[in-house]
Amino acid sequence: MIWTIICLIIYLVCAQIPVYGISPQQGADPLYWIRTIIASNRGTVMELGISPIITASMVLQLLSGAKVISVDHTSADDRKLFQGAEKLLGILITIGEAIGFVISGMYGDLTDIGAFFAVVIILQMVTAGILVILLDELMKNGYGLGSGISLFIATNICETIMWKSFSPMTYSVGETKSEFEGAFIALFHFLIVKTNKLKALQEAFYRSTGANLASVIATVIIFAVVIYFQGFRVDVTLRNPKAKGMDQYYPIKLFYTSNMPIILLTALTSNFYFLSQMIYKRFRGNLIVDILGKWQEVSMGRQPVPVGGIVYYISPPGDLIEFIRNPLHSLIYVVFVLGACTLFSKTWIEISGQSPKEVAKSIKEQNLCLVGGKRDSANPKLLDKLIQPAASLGGLCIGLLTIIADLIGVIGSGSGILLAVTIIYQFYETINKEKVKDL
């Protein structure tokens, strides 16, 4: 617990240290759509977040799953080599992304920054990126609970929820009026300054200018529902023929692939949003660019919103009223999210080694057999009948919960809440396992 807290404090401090040598960031954030899954903070040394290590991990997992590289995960030497390659690739990606950010003009024109400050900016980002890789490695090696990547993602999302709920900062609404950013602080402010208490409560629950109490309640409801669904599982009994009476259980959960479908979906859509937005700014009016997506600037400093093209139809409706008013948009969005989550879930079990064939192989290597199944079977029918439906149905449920979360207006986004809840539940399970070991 202590090492986990230390790693978390280091990450949070880095997420508040501004990059030296850049001017204050103005206008919309080009990486707004992907900051949830990369746990980054704009204009700080944690600009890259965990994107290098996530990218490196996914690239090597895909290469391993496609048999481009041969990795025996049961071998200690192969595991060490694989983890070393993952860290090395993560460092190389960190350097590449840092150079790319500076060259692309994200912090200003290179001629204005100058060669010296360009190198200083790159060094700061690379140092923070390597620090993230080391913190993740520290936690994976037993000096913490779970994975550093998961911890940083959950912290980033929970920080947003807490800030939107209790922030004491104010912002302007109109020319003379100002409101508190935090939903609960705004509630007490409205009750104090407004004579009509009923109207004050109504505004605190449904204000459209910032986070409101309805969003907070919706977030809590989705949190509880996801936790409830985490308990759905089937325990497959495993038995060692040489040690009768010592049965073990292999749990096949409804969320068999955990939060991977929503991570992959968020990564896909976020990168597509980013690419479409960048192309639209430069080549506005081109037919192909317009088909990909049309964007509209809402106001200075706020994120542009999609108003046409493929991007518009795969983006969530603003609220339940918009969902009803635009049935075509809503139908395409629902089909896309449910189909993508189901497909990603089924694909991930093959890539990550969680397929019925790999599970059966692992069981056989431990000299165990399925109760009611054949010991020498390479692909037991019982596992196949349980794992494949669990992967498909789990991905479908994750997608459905994401859609519902977006429609009822949770704080942040539906995918962000799903990520946070599943990660927090994983930490809860890890703590329980540690308690069992102690006993």
Secondary structure, DSSP 8 states (H G I E B T S, - for coil): -HHHHHHHHHHHHHTTSB-TT-----S--TTGGGHHHHT--TTBTTSSTTHHHHHHHHHHHHHHHTTSS---TTSHHHHHHHHHHHHHHHHHHHHHHHHHHHHTTTTS-HHHH-HHHHHHHHHHHHHHHHHHHHHHHHIIIIISSS-HHHHHHHHHHHHHHHHHHH---EEEETTTEEEESSHHHHHHHHHHH-S-HHHHHHHHHH-SSS--HHHHHHHHHHHHHHHHHHT-EEEEEEE-TTSTT--EEEEEETTTTTTHHHHHHHHHHHHHHHHHHHHHHHSTT-HHHHHH-EEE--STTS--EEEEHHHHHHS--SSHHHHHH-HHHHHHHHHHHHHHHHHHHHHHHHHTT-SHHHHHHHHHHTT-EETTS-TT-SS-HHHHHHHHHHHHHHHHHHHHHHHHHHHTT-SS-HHHHHHHHHHHHHHHHHHHHHHHHH-
